[in-house]
């Protein structure tokens, strides 16, 4: 799986997130929907809060893995 990620994802942080999602068998549809909603909120308030593009990426990554804690410890 990691080899496939290397060829399709250039960003090492995104690769790590995708690998973690695969390892913990994250519900991808749910994670993507959560990320989409979080990013909509971010985009709508970015100017007010003076947030940077890197802040947006971190929010996206956090949204994608937000349920992993349930897998590690209920």
C-alpha positions as CSV (number, residue, x, y, z in Angstrom):
1,X,0.0,0.0,0.0
2,X,2.8,2.5,0.9
3,X,4.4,2.0,-2.5
4,X,1.1,2.9,-4.3
5,X,0.8,6.0,-2.1
6,X,4.3,7.1,-3.1
7,X,3.4,7.1,-6.8
8,X,0.1,8.9,-6.4
9,X,0.7,11.3,-3.5
10,X,3.6,13.7,-3.6
11,X,3.0,15.4,-0.2
12,X,4.6,13.2,2.6
13,X,2.1,14.5,5.2
14,X,-0.8,13.5,3.0
15,X,0.8,10.1,2.4
16,X,1.1,9.6,6.2
17,X,-2.6,10.5,6.7
18,X,-3.7,8.2,3.9
19,X,-1.6,5.3,5.3
20,X,-3.0,5.9,8.8
21,X,-6.5,5.9,7.4
22,X,-5.8,2.6,5.7
23,X,-4.2,1.1,8.8
24,X,-7.1,1.9,11.0
25,X,-9.7,1.1,8.4
26,X,-11.3,4.6,8.5
27,X,-14.7,4.9,6.8
28,X,-13.4,7.0,3.9
29,X,-16.8,8.3,2.8
30,X,-17.5,9.6,6.4
31,X,-14.0,11.1,6.7
32,X,-14.2,12.8,3.3
33,X,-17.7,14.3,4.2
34,X,-16.3,15.5,7.6
35,X,-13.3,17.1,5.8
36,X,-15.6,18.7,3.2
37,X,-17.8,20.3,5.8
38,X,-14.8,21.5,7.9
39,X,-13.2,23.0,4.9
40,X,-16.4,24.8,3.9
41,X,-16.5,26.4,7.4
42,X,-12.8,27.2,7.1
43,X,-13.2,28.8,3.6
44,X,-16.2,30.9,4.9
45,X,-14.3,32.3,7.9
46,X,-10.7,32.3,6.7
47,X,-10.5,36.1,6.2
48,X,-12.2,36.8,9.5
49,X,-9.7,34.6,11.4
50,X,-6.7,35.5,9.2
51,X,-5.9,31.8,8.6
52,X,-3.2,30.5,6.2
53,X,-3.3,27.8,3.6
54,X,-1.3,25.5,5.8
55,X,-3.9,25.9,8.5
56,X,-6.5,24.6,6.0
57,X,-4.4,21.6,5.2
58,X,-4.0,20.7,8.9
59,X,-7.7,21.0,9.4
60,X,-8.3,18.7,6.5
61,X,-5.9,16.1,7.8
62,X,-7.4,16.3,11.3
63,X,-10.9,15.9,9.8
64,X,-9.8,12.8,7.8
65,X,-8.5,11.0,10.9
66,X,-10.9,12.4,13.5
67,X,-12.5,8.9,14.3
68,X,-9.2,7.0,14.7
69,X,-9.3,7.6,18.5
70,X,-12.5,5.4,18.6
71,X,-10.5,2.5,17.1
72,X,-7.5,3.0,19.4
73,X,-9.7,3.2,22.6
74,X,-13.4,3.3,22.9
